[in-house]
Amino acid sequence: MDAMSVAPDLVPDARPFLKWAGGKSRLIPRYAPFLPPRETIHRYIEPFIGSAALFFHLQPPRARLSDCNHTLIEVYEVVRDDVEGLIAALRPHKNDRDYYYHVRAQDPRELSKAERAARIIFMNKTCYNGLYRENQMGEFNVPFGRYKRPRICDEQRLRAASRALQGVELRTADFADAVADAGEGDFVYFDPPYVPLNATSSFTSYSRFGFDDFDHRRLADTVFELTTRGCRVMLSNSSAPLVHELYAHNGYAIHPIEARRNINSRADGRGPVTELLILNYDG
Ligand SMILES: C[S@@+](CC[C@H](N)C(=O)[O-])C[C@H]1O[C@@H](n2cnc3c(N)ncnc32)[C@H](O)[C@@H]1O
């Protein structure tokens, strides 16, 4: 969608408010030619929400956003339902190492919902590389980062995101449950943790629940099921052999997309990399 054709009900400055491994903000211009026209989307479903870059770009009139990470979904709920409470809870946070570890050690159950969301946004802005990672106990365990002046409380951005999220359905769910009722007219965008190109290249441990080959096969089965139900599906993944194998059939279109990794602590891993965009419709 170009700047001249912005529909009147779009929030023009709504953008992701979290840093997220695999975040798609930079790829939106590459994806744009393949997206269905906004007015043809009955309902948009994004089951691996992360920073929700494509949702904020599309701002479809009806949407369901979900992720298996409940902590993340709760942040979106607070941005949608109590953005002023969130901003008030976020303002006092500061970019200081000792303070960071003090906040990281807090028991989230002892905080209010707005305070919990503020804690996650604060750690997201000040932790190492903006990563989200949990230990086996489900506790956030990323070390303090090296940002000089991180924008911890970007009020304007949070308010814009809140406006864009009004009326949006949010769910903590496995991707298959998130699309169980999807049908004709729905547009589903899947952005799973990628199949690693080699054993060490990829970051997939967003939470204590990993995403392995079995899950990728389950996802391919889900895409096929949605296709038979007349649902339009778009999926991002790496160009690993397993991805080609899983989507080589059923008439899917596979488009190579040149990308750059955006969360990678190793300087030698920052070169261009070809990813895949898979569609079950004519893009
Ligand atoms: C690549 S990120 C999504 C990035 C997002 N599109 C963006 O622009 O930031 C993958 C997401 O999948 C979630 N996830 C992992 N396994 C899942 C599952 N089985 N069901 C639903 N979500 C899952 C992770 O919590 C993570 O937020």
The ligand as an ORCA input file, in Angstrom:
! r2SCAN-3c Opt
* xyz 0 1
  C       9.807    -14.997     13.970
  S       8.910    -14.568     15.425
  C       7.648    -13.627     14.698
  C       8.153    -12.293     14.223
  C       7.051    -11.307     13.851
  N       6.424    -11.628     12.597
  C       7.609     -9.881     13.808
  O       7.496     -9.174     12.820
  O       8.224     -9.488     14.823
  C       8.216    -16.091     15.920
  C       7.208    -16.081     17.091
  O       6.646    -17.387     17.179
  C       6.284    -17.658     18.520
  N       6.073    -19.131     18.625
  C       6.992    -20.124     18.736
  N       6.391    -21.343     18.726
  C       5.054    -21.121     18.592
  C       3.893    -21.961     18.478
  N       3.996    -23.310     18.510
  N       2.684    -21.383     18.321
  C       2.548    -20.029     18.313
  N       3.617    -19.175     18.416
  C       4.845    -19.713     18.537
  C       7.426    -17.076     19.321
  O       7.012    -16.777     20.647
  C       7.761    -15.787     18.478
  O       7.102    -14.652     18.994
*
